Amino acid sequence: MKKVATTVEVLENKLITSNFYLLSLQYEGTEPEPGQFVNLSVEPFFLKRPFAVFDFDKKNKVLKLLYKKVGKGTETMSVWEKGLKAEILCPLGNGFDLASEDSVMIAGGTGIASVYYLSRKLKGKRKIFIGLTDKNEAEAFQTLFQESGAEFIISTLKGDYGFHGNVIDCAVETLKGQKDYTVYACGPEGMFLSLDQKINEQKLLPGKTFVSMEGRMGCGFGVCLGCAVEKKGSDQFFYVCKDGPVFHINEINWKA
């Protein structure tokens, strides 16, 4: 199906903490599902930038994107003001299968952007594990996620707030003895490699595990082939933008 660009208008562009921003857009297009993403035009750059859907208010047609200022595109976005207009492709990719049983969300890095909307749509008991750097980030995200409907558990690398260590170790420590929940993990590949190892070692005992992958997406729908990941047990590839970004953890060949 042909992807048609929609014009959006900036309603708010708020610094959350460190280099994290929450961008609110007036958006009149198709309602996204949790786990889907958008491709946003950032002038004067040619390639659109991919962002996970942080939240969507269907009644007021407000789309929210959580982004981190890490390069020229997001640096340009960080100074966007109310009223600015841009083009967006939305929604793109597949979404999460929404579990009816208890759910555990594990997020690190820019993967944090994927779990808030997901949590609001899930039923049953929910836990969100988020890996951050320090107390300043932790306090900001504690406030941002207060309407998520989930128990919110933070790990910090500096150890000045919550669990001292990485987010996977935090989940292992907290979930000892629990089983048959659904895991939704969002973050860098190194985090997924660690998660896969913990499951294989039976240090985590989920019923199902889904991952939302990050990738360098030039086009957003499988043409440029820049976001290839290797299929498990095959010499073929998935393309994160077209086949994902959500996969079952056992579909991907995780490499150290």
Contacts in CASP RR format, 6 or more apart in sequence:
PFRMAT RR
TARGET T0000
AUTHOR 0000-0000-0000
METHOD contacts of the structure
MODEL  1
MKKVATTVEVLENKLITSNFYLLSLQYEGTEPEPGQFVNLSVEPFFLKRP
FAVFDFDKKNKVLKLLYKKVGKGTETMSVWEKGLKAEILCPLGNGFDLAS
EDSVMIAGGTGIASVYYLSRKLKGKRKIFIGLTDKNEAEAFQTLFQESGA
EFIISTLKGDYGFHGNVIDCAVETLKGQKDYTVYACGPEGMFLSLDQKIN
EQKLLPGKTFVSMEGRMGCGFGVCLGCAVEKKGSDQFFYVCKDGPVFHIN
EINWKA
3 89 0 8 1.000
3 92 0 8 1.000
3 220 0 8 1.000
3 221 0 8 1.000
4 89 0 8 1.000
5 41 0 8 1.000
5 87 0 8 1.000
5 88 0 8 1.000
5 89 0 8 1.000
6 27 0 8 1.000
6 28 0 8 1.000
6 29 0 8 1.000
6 87 0 8 1.000
6 88 0 8 1.000
6 89 0 8 1.000
6 90 0 8 1.000
7 85 0 8 1.000
7 86 0 8 1.000
7 87 0 8 1.000
7 88 0 8 1.000
8 25 0 8 1.000
8 26 0 8 1.000
8 27 0 8 1.000
8 40 0 8 1.000
8 63 0 8 1.000
8 85 0 8 1.000
8 86 0 8 1.000
8 87 0 8 1.000
8 88 0 8 1.000
9 25 0 8 1.000
9 26 0 8 1.000
9 83 0 8 1.000
9 84 0 8 1.000
9 85 0 8 1.000
10 23 0 8 1.000
10 24 0 8 1.000
10 25 0 8 1.000
10 80 0 8 1.000
10 81 0 8 1.000
10 82 0 8 1.000
10 83 0 8 1.000
10 84 0 8 1.000
10 85 0 8 1.000
10 86 0 8 1.000
11 24 0 8 1.000
11 25 0 8 1.000
11 26 0 8 1.000
11 62 0 8 1.000
11 82 0 8 1.000
11 83 0 8 1.000
12 22 0 8 1.000
12 23 0 8 1.000
12 24 0 8 1.000
12 82 0 8 1.000
13 21 0 8 1.000
13 22 0 8 1.000
13 23 0 8 1.000
13 24 0 8 1.000
13 77 0 8 1.000
13 78 0 8 1.000
13 80 0 8 1.000
13 81 0 8 1.000
13 82 0 8 1.000
14 21 0 8 1.000
14 22 0 8 1.000
14 23 0 8 1.000
14 24 0 8 1.000
15 21 0 8 1.000
15 78 0 8 1.000
16 22 0 8 1.000
16 66 0 8 1.000
16 140 0 8 1.000
16 141 0 8 1.000
16 144 0 8 1.000
17 136 0 8 1.000
17 137 0 8 1.000
17 139 0 8 1.000
17 140 0 8 1.000
17 141 0 8 1.000
18 133 0 8 1.000
18 136 0 8 1.000
18 137 0 8 1.000
19 68 0 8 1.000
19 69 0 8 1.000
19 70 0 8 1.000
19 78 0 8 1.000
20 66 0 8 1.000
20 67 0 8 1.000
20 68 0 8 1.000
20 69 0 8 1.000
20 137 0 8 1.000
20 140 0 8 1.000
21 66 0 8 1.000
21 67 0 8 1.000
21 68 0 8 1.000
21 69 0 8 1.000
21 74 0 8 1.000
21 77 0 8 1.000
21 78 0 8 1.000
22 54 0 8 1.000
22 64 0 8 1.000
22 65 0 8 1.000
22 66 0 8 1.000
22 144 0 8 1.000
23 64 0 8 1.000
23 65 0 8 1.000
23 66 0 8 1.000
23 67 0 8 1.000
23 77 0 8 1.000
23 80 0 8 1.000
24 62 0 8 1.000
24 63 0 8 1.000
24 64 0 8 1.000
25 62 0 8 1.000
25 63 0 8 1.000
25 64 0 8 1.000
25 65 0 8 1.000
25 88 0 8 1.000
26 61 0 8 1.000
26 62 0 8 1.000
26 63 0 8 1.000
27 56 0 8 1.000
27 61 0 8 1.000
27 62 0 8 1.000
27 63 0 8 1.000
27 88 0 8 1.000
27 90 0 8 1.000
28 61 0 8 1.000
29 61 0 8 1.000
29 90 0 8 1.000
30 90 0 8 1.000
30 91 0 8 1.000
31 56 0 8 1.000
31 58 0 8 1.000
31 91 0 8 1.000
32 38 0 8 1.000
32 53 0 8 1.000
32 56 0 8 1.000
32 63 0 8 1.000
32 90 0 8 1.000
32 91 0 8 1.000
32 117 0 8 1.000
33 91 0 8 1.000
33 95 0 8 1.000
33 96 0 8 1.000
34 53 0 8 1.000
34 95 0 8 1.000
34 96 0 8 1.000
34 98 0 8 1.000
34 114 0 8 1.000
34 117 0 8 1.000
34 118 0 8 1.000
34 121 0 8 1.000
35 52 0 8 1.000
35 53 0 8 1.000
35 94 0 8 1.000
35 95 0 8 1.000
35 96 0 8 1.000
35 114 0 8 1.000
35 117 0 8 1.000
35 118 0 8 1.000
35 212 0 8 1.000
35 245 0 8 1.000
35 246 0 8 1.000
36 52 0 8 1.000
36 53 0 8 1.000
36 90 0 8 1.000
36 91 0 8 1.000
36 92 0 8 1.000
36 93 0 8 1.000
36 94 0 8 1.000
36 95 0 8 1.000
37 50 0 8 1.000
37 51 0 8 1.000
37 52 0 8 1.000
37 53 0 8 1.000
37 91 0 8 1.000
37 92 0 8 1.000
37 93 0 8 1.000
37 241 0 8 1.000
37 245 0 8 1.000
38 50 0 8 1.000
38 51 0 8 1.000
38 53 0 8 1.000
38 63 0 8 1.000
38 65 0 8 1.000
38 88 0 8 1.000
38 89 0 8 1.000
38 90 0 8 1.000
38 91 0 8 1.000
38 92 0 8 1.000
39 48 0 8 1.000
39 49 0 8 1.000
39 50 0 8 1.000
39 88 0 8 1.000
39 89 0 8 1.000
39 90 0 8 1.000
39 92 0 8 1.000
39 217 0 8 1.000
39 218 0 8 1.000
39 219 0 8 1.000
39 220 0 8 1.000
40 48 0 8 1.000
40 49 0 8 1.000
40 50 0 8 1.000
40 51 0 8 1.000
40 65 0 8 1.000
40 86 0 8 1.000
40 87 0 8 1.000
40 88 0 8 1.000
40 89 0 8 1.000
41 48 0 8 1.000
41 86 0 8 1.000
41 87 0 8 1.000
41 88 0 8 1.000
42 48 0 8 1.000
42 49 0 8 1.000
42 73 0 8 1.000
42 74 0 8 1.000
42 76 0 8 1.000
42 77 0 8 1.000
42 86 0 8 1.000
43 76 0 8 1.000
43 86 0 8 1.000
45 72 0 8 1.000
45 73 0 8 1.000
45 76 0 8 1.000
47 218 0 8 1.000
48 87 0 8 1.000
48 89 0 8 1.000
48 218 0 8 1.000
48 220 0 8 1.000
49 73 0 8 1.000
49 74 0 8 1.000
49 77 0 8 1.000
50 92 0 8 1.000
50 215 0 8 1.000
50 217 0 8 1.000
50 218 0 8 1.000
50 220 0 8 1.000
50 241 0 8 1.000
51 65 0 8 1.000
51 66 0 8 1.000
51 67 0 8 1.000
51 113 0 8 1.000
52 65 0 8 1.000
52 66 0 8 1.000
52 110 0 8 1.000
52 111 0 8 1.000
52 113 0 8 1.000
52 114 0 8 1.000
52 186 0 8 1.000
52 212 0 8 1.000
52 245 0 8 1.000
53 63 0 8 1.000
53 64 0 8 1.000
53 65 0 8 1.000
53 90 0 8 1.000
53 91 0 8 1.000
53 113 0 8 1.000
53 114 0 8 1.000
53 117 0 8 1.000
54 64 0 8 1.000
54 65 0 8 1.000
54 66 0 8 1.000
54 113 0 8 1.000
54 114 0 8 1.000
54 116 0 8 1.000
54 117 0 8 1.000
55 63 0 8 1.000
55 64 0 8 1.000
55 116 0 8 1.000
55 117 0 8 1.000
55 120 0 8 1.000
56 62 0 8 1.000
56 63 0 8 1.000
56 64 0 8 1.000
56 117 0 8 1.000
57 63 0 8 1.000
57 64 0 8 1.000
63 88 0 8 1.000
63 90 0 8 1.000
65 113 0 8 1.000
66 110 0 8 1.000
66 112 0 8 1.000
66 113 0 8 1.000
66 116 0 8 1.000
67 74 0 8 1.000
67 77 0 8 1.000
67 110 0 8 1.000
67 113 0 8 1.000
68 74 0 8 1.000
68 109 0 8 1.000
68 110 0 8 1.000
69 75 0 8 1.000
69 77 0 8 1.000
69 78 0 8 1.000
89 220 0 8 1.000
89 221 0 8 1.000
92 220 0 8 1.000
92 221 0 8 1.000
92 241 0 8 1.000
93 220 0 8 1.000
93 221 0 8 1.000
93 241 0 8 1.000
93 242 0 8 1.000
93 244 0 8 1.000
93 245 0 8 1.000
93 246 0 8 1.000
94 243 0 8 1.000
94 244 0 8 1.000
94 245 0 8 1.000
94 246 0 8 1.000
95 244 0 8 1.000
95 246 0 8 1.000
96 118 0 8 1.000
96 184 0 8 1.000
96 210 0 8 1.000
96 212 0 8 1.000
96 246 0 8 1.000
97 210 0 8 1.000
98 121 0 8 1.000
98 122 0 8 1.000
98 123 0 8 1.000
99 122 0 8 1.000
99 123 0 8 1.000
99 182 0 8 1.000
99 208 0 8 1.000
100 123 0 8 1.000
100 124 0 8 1.000
101 124 0 8 1.000
101 180 0 8 1.000
101 181 0 8 1.000
101 182 0 8 1.000
102 124 0 8 1.000
102 125 0 8 1.000
102 126 0 8 1.000
102 180 0 8 1.000
102 181 0 8 1.000
102 182 0 8 1.000
103 119 0 8 1.000
103 122 0 8 1.000
103 124 0 8 1.000
103 125 0 8 1.000
103 126 0 8 1.000
103 127 0 8 1.000
103 181 0 8 1.000
103 182 0 8 1.000
103 183 0 8 1.000
103 184 0 8 1.000
104 126 0 8 1.000
104 127 0 8 1.000
104 129 0 8 1.000
104 171 0 8 1.000
104 175 0 8 1.000
104 181 0 8 1.000
104 182 0 8 1.000
104 183 0 8 1.000
104 184 0 8 1.000
104 206 0 8 1.000
105 115 0 8 1.000
105 118 0 8 1.000
105 119 0 8 1.000
105 126 0 8 1.000
105 127 0 8 1.000
105 128 0 8 1.000
105 129 0 8 1.000
105 150 0 8 1.000
105 183 0 8 1.000
105 184 0 8 1.000
105 185 0 8 1.000
105 186 0 8 1.000
106 129 0 8 1.000
106 167 0 8 1.000
106 168 0 8 1.000
106 171 0 8 1.000
106 183 0 8 1.000
106 184 0 8 1.000
106 185 0 8 1.000
106 186 0 8 1.000
106 191 0 8 1.000
106 195 0 8 1.000
107 114 0 8 1.000
107 115 0 8 1.000
107 128 0 8 1.000
107 129 0 8 1.000
107 130 0 8 1.000
107 131 0 8 1.000
107 167 0 8 1.000
107 185 0 8 1.000
107 186 0 8 1.000
107 187 0 8 1.000
108 130 0 8 1.000
108 131 0 8 1.000
108 132 0 8 1.000
108 167 0 8 1.000
108 186 0 8 1.000
108 187 0 8 1.000
108 188 0 8 1.000
108 191 0 8 1.000
109 131 0 8 1.000
109 187 0 8 1.000
109 188 0 8 1.000
110 187 0 8 1.000
110 214 0 8 1.000
111 186 0 8 1.000
111 187 0 8 1.000
111 212 0 8 1.000
111 214 0 8 1.000
112 130 0 8 1.000
112 131 0 8 1.000
112 141 0 8 1.000
112 186 0 8 1.000
113 186 0 8 1.000
114 186 0 8 1.000
114 187 0 8 1.000
114 212 0 8 1.000
115 128 0 8 1.000
115 130 0 8 1.000
115 148 0 8 1.000
115 184 0 8 1.000
115 186 0 8 1.000
116 144 0 8 1.000
116 145 0 8 1.000
116 148 0 8 1.000
118 184 0 8 1.000
119 126 0 8 1.000
119 128 0 8 1.000
119 145 0 8 1.000
119 148 0 8 1.000
119 149 0 8 1.000
119 150 0 8 1.000
120 147 0 8 1.000
120 148 0 8 1.000
120 149 0 8 1.000
125 151 0 8 1.000
126 148 0 8 1.000
126 149 0 8 1.000
126 150 0 8 1.000
126 151 0 8 1.000
127 150 0 8 1.000
127 151 0 8 1.000
127 153 0 8 1.000
127 174 0 8 1.000
127 175 0 8 1.000
128 145 0 8 1.000
128 148 0 8 1.000
128 150 0 8 1.000
128 151 0 8 1.000
128 152 0 8 1.000
128 153 0 8 1.000
129 153 0 8 1.000
129 154 0 8 1.000
129 155 0 8 1.000
129 167 0 8 1.000
129 170 0 8 1.000
129 171 0 8 1.000
129 174 0 8 1.000
130 141 0 8 1.000
130 145 0 8 1.000
130 152 0 8 1.000
130 153 0 8 1.000
130 154 0 8 1.000
130 155 0 8 1.000
130 167 0 8 1.000
131 154 0 8 1.000
131 155 0 8 1.000
131 156 0 8 1.000
131 157 0 8 1.000
131 166 0 8 1.000
131 167 0 8 1.000
131 170 0 8 1.000
132 138 0 8 1.000
132 141 0 8 1.000
132 154 0 8 1.000
132 155 0 8 1.000
132 156 0 8 1.000
132 157 0 8 1.000
132 161 0 8 1.000
133 156 0 8 1.000
133 157 0 8 1.000
133 158 0 8 1.000
134 156 0 8 1.000
134 157 0 8 1.000
134 158 0 8 1.000
134 159 0 8 1.000
134 160 0 8 1.000
134 161 0 8 1.000
135 156 0 8 1.000
135 158 0 8 1.000
135 160 0 8 1.000
135 161 0 8 1.000
137 156 0 8 1.000
138 154 0 8 1.000
138 156 0 8 1.000
138 161 0 8 1.000
138 162 0 8 1.000
139 161 0 8 1.000
141 154 0 8 1.000
142 152 0 8 1.000
142 154 0 8 1.000
145 152 0 8 1.000
146 152 0 8 1.000
153 162 0 8 1.000
153 163 0 8 1.000
153 170 0 8 1.000
153 174 0 8 1.000
154 161 0 8 1.000
154 162 0 8 1.000
154 163 0 8 1.000
155 162 0 8 1.000
155 163 0 8 1.000
155 164 0 8 1.000
155 165 0 8 1.000
155 166 0 8 1.000
155 167 0 8 1.000
155 169 0 8 1.000
155 170 0 8 1.000
156 162 0 8 1.000
156 163 0 8 1.000
156 164 0 8 1.000
156 165 0 8 1.000
157 165 0 8 1.000
157 166 0 8 1.000
158 164 0 8 1.000
159 165 0 8 1.000
163 169 0 8 1.000
163 170 0 8 1.000
163 173 0 8 1.000
163 174 0 8 1.000
166 191 0 8 1.000
166 194 0 8 1.000
167 191 0 8 1.000
168 191 0 8 1.000
168 194 0 8 1.000
168 195 0 8 1.000
168 198 0 8 1.000
171 198 0 8 1.000
171 204 0 8 1.000
172 198 0 8 1.000
172 203 0 8 1.000
172 204 0 8 1.000
175 181 0 8 1.000
175 204 0 8 1.000
175 205 0 8 1.000
177 205 0 8 1.000
178 205 0 8 1.000
179 205 0 8 1.000
179 206 0 8 1.000
179 207 0 8 1.000
180 205 0 8 1.000
180 206 0 8 1.000
180 207 0 8 1.000
181 206 0 8 1.000
181 207 0 8 1.000
182 206 0 8 1.000
182 207 0 8 1.000
182 208 0 8 1.000
182 209 0 8 1.000
182 210 0 8 1.000
183 195 0 8 1.000
183 204 0 8 1.000
183 206 0 8 1.000
183 207 0 8 1.000
183 208 0 8 1.000
183 209 0 8 1.000
183 210 0 8 1.000
183 249 0 8 1.000
184 210 0 8 1.000
184 211 0 8 1.000
184 212 0 8 1.000
185 191 0 8 1.000
185 192 0 8 1.000
185 195 0 8 1.000
185 209 0 8 1.000
185 210 0 8 1.000
185 211 0 8 1.000
185 212 0 8 1.000
185 249 0 8 1.000
186 211 0 8 1.000
186 212 0 8 1.000
187 211 0 8 1.000
187 212 0 8 1.000
187 213 0 8 1.000
187 214 0 8 1.000
188 214 0 8 1.000
189 213 0 8 1.000
189 214 0 8 1.000
189 254 0 8 1.000
190 254 0 8 1.000
192 211 0 8 1.000
192 213 0 8 1.000
192 249 0 8 1.000
192 252 0 8 1.000
192 254 0 8 1.000
193 254 0 8 1.000
193 255 0 8 1.000
193 256 0 8 1.000
195 204 0 8 1.000
195 209 0 8 1.000
195 211 0 8 1.000
195 249 0 8 1.000
196 249 0 8 1.000
196 254 0 8 1.000
198 204 0 8 1.000
199 205 0 8 1.000
199 206 0 8 1.000
199 209 0 8 1.000
199 249 0 8 1.000
208 248 0 8 1.000
209 248 0 8 1.000
209 249 0 8 1.000
209 250 0 8 1.000
210 246 0 8 1.000
210 247 0 8 1.000
210 248 0 8 1.000
210 249 0 8 1.000
211 246 0 8 1.000
211 247 0 8 1.000
211 248 0 8 1.000
211 249 0 8 1.000
211 252 0 8 1.000
212 245 0 8 1.000
212 246 0 8 1.000
213 229 0 8 1.000
213 240 0 8 1.000
213 244 0 8 1.000
213 245 0 8 1.000
213 246 0 8 1.000
213 247 0 8 1.000
213 252 0 8 1.000
214 240 0 8 1.000
214 245 0 8 1.000
215 226 0 8 1.000
215 227 0 8 1.000
215 240 0 8 1.000
215 241 0 8 1.000
215 245 0 8 1.000
216 226 0 8 1.000
216 227 0 8 1.000
217 224 0 8 1.000
217 226 0 8 1.000
217 227 0 8 1.000
217 240 0 8 1.000
217 241 0 8 1.000
218 224 0 8 1.000
218 226 0 8 1.000
218 227 0 8 1.000
218 241 0 8 1.000
219 241 0 8 1.000
220 227 0 8 1.000
220 241 0 8 1.000
220 242 0 8 1.000
221 241 0 8 1.000
221 242 0 8 1.000
222 239 0 8 1.000
222 241 0 8 1.000
222 242 0 8 1.000
225 239 0 8 1.000
226 239 0 8 1.000
227 239 0 8 1.000
227 240 0 8 1.000
227 241 0 8 1.000
228 237 0 8 1.000
228 238 0 8 1.000
228 239 0 8 1.000
228 240 0 8 1.000
229 237 0 8 1.000
229 238 0 8 1.000
229 239 0 8 1.000
229 240 0 8 1.000
229 252 0 8 1.000
229 253 0 8 1.000
230 236 0 8 1.000
230 237 0 8 1.000
230 238 0 8 1.000
230 252 0 8 1.000
230 253 0 8 1.000
230 255 0 8 1.000
231 237 0 8 1.000
231 238 0 8 1.000
231 251 0 8 1.000
231 252 0 8 1.000
231 253 0 8 1.000
232 250 0 8 1.000
232 251 0 8 1.000
232 252 0 8 1.000
232 253 0 8 1.000
233 253 0 8 1.000
238 244 0 8 1.000
238 247 0 8 1.000
238 251 0 8 1.000
238 252 0 8 1.000
END
